[in-house]
Amino acid sequence: MLAIRFKNNRLFYLDQTQLPSKEVWRECASLRQGYRAIKELQVRGAPLIGVFAAYCVWVAVKENKNSRRGSFYNETLKTIDYLQSCRPTAVNLAWALKRLKNILESKKHLDINAIKCFLLAEAEAIHRQDRELCAKIGKFGASLVQPDDVILTHCNAGSLATGGEGTALAVIYEAARRYKNIKVYADETRPLLQGSRLTAWELMKHKIPVTVICDNMAGYVMAQGKIDKIFVGADRITAEGDAANKIGTYSVAVLAKYHKIPFYVAAPFSTFDLNLRKGRDIPIEERSPDEVRKILGKVYVTPEKAQVYNPAFDVTPHKLITAIVTDRGVIRPPFDKNINYFLRRKR
């Protein structure tokens, strides 16, 4: 299952705003199209927008006809900064674009065509690496799953959110290959329903039993003893282990703590931001009020001028997290010590 395709120097993406009713592939033929695709969540998921943005840089420089190295260099820097501004919370975006900026800086003495080739090679390397990271997360995370486990997940952290099988869903896919009897509950994930639209769609494609519940049913389902473990993704994790993820994740973590259910966060090393110690320092994106006022931008479910607060993410404190599943292993508390150790291990 793919969310983006790069073929014959052309970039295509599956428009996730059309799922699950239609599978619509679009071509990203310009920088502005790429920016809009990320901003409007046609392409979404922290790792995937990093991969996609790297290719968007290539799309922009491919069309750049400037013959002066200095001007080309400055225009490409502006391209990278422009893309980085579209989604502030997911650190994978900044991580991927920083890699391209480093390539641009280190190769700026070469001719322009050579620089373009190096930028494309780095974008493809980022994509390839993300697939590998997802596979490793799946294998490490599956070691935490037992036969007959029922897993709750929030939002979408699968193939639609990464360049590979996902983070939280990669764990589920690997566990399902091992045991064949894994079941999943998927929170709908208001206001844009990434759980009911995307996660349920993915899991059904993989023939994994999935039950969709409203976000406010999670506590009741836990109280009934229906949930064995919880796996979620992340958009940014601090040095202390606080994790930003789709809005509603914090509530799930609090409920899990009360009901004594293991709560796992799954993310690659590129999601960690060791420059930030605490979750309160993570920038939280606020999105359009109409995402709450309307269902998928179509039908009003509030008065048209109702005041709305619409943060796209919340932060789960590390004290509510059982462990963090990474491509380098499972990190357990104390996170401030062990994160530093794991991220410096050779892959």
C-alpha positions, 0 to 999 in steps of 0.5 A: 500500500502506497501513499506517494509514488515517484516515477520517471521524475514525476511525483504522485500522491493519494489524496487522503481527503477523498478516502475512503469513498474514492481513491484519487491519485494526483500529480504534484507538478509544482511547489505550490501544489506540494505545499497545498497538498501538505497544508490541506492534509491531502498528504499527511502523517509526520514521516510521510510529509517529510518524505513528500516535502523532500520530493517537492524540493526536487519538483521545484528545482527541476523546473528552476532554469536559473543558470547562476549558482548563487541565484539557484542556491538562494532560490532553493533555500527559499523553497525549503523554508517555504515548505517547512512553514506549512506544518509546524508540529511534525518535526520529521518535516524539518528533519527531512528538509534539513537534510536537503539543506545540508546537501545544498550547502555541501554541494554548492560549489558544483554545477547546478545540474549536479546539485539537482542530482544530489538533491534527488538522490537525498530525497530518494534516500529519505524515502527508502530509509523511512520504509526501513525504519517502519519495518524495524518499528514493526518488528520491535513493537510486535514483541510487545504483542501477545496472541489474541490481543485487542489493540486500540489505536488513535488517528492514523499511523500506517501506510498512509502516514509514512513511506512504509507500513507505518509506525503504530500500524506497522506493529499491528501488521507485523503482529498479525503476520505472526499470530493471525488473530489480532483485533483492533479498535480504531477511534474515529479521531475527530474532527477529520476522522482519520481513524474511521476514514483512514485507519479502518480503510487500511486495516480492512485492506489488510484483512485485519478485524477492526471496529470503529468507535467514537472518540468518547467511547474509548473509556467505556470500551476499556472499562469493559475489559475489551482492550489489551494494549494501546499503540499510537504514533507521534509527531514530535517527542521531546528529550524527556519522552513527552509526545505530541500526537493527534488531538485526543491522544492525551485523553486516551493515555489518561484513560489507559493509566486509570484502567492499567492498560499499557500505552505505547508510542511508536515513532522513528528516530527522526520524530525525536526533538532533543532540543526540546526537553518538555512537551509544553515547548512543542509548537501546536498547530491550530487549524481552521474552525470550519474543520470542527463546524462542519463534517469533512467541510460539507455539513454544519454541525454547529451554528455557522458563527460558533466560536471554535478552538481547534488545536490539531495536536495534544501532548501526552506526558512521559509519565503516562507512556509505558514505552516508546517503540523506535527503529532502534528498540523499545525505550522504557523509563526513565526516558530522559536517560534511555532516549539519549542512549538509544538514539546514539546507538548505531542502527 
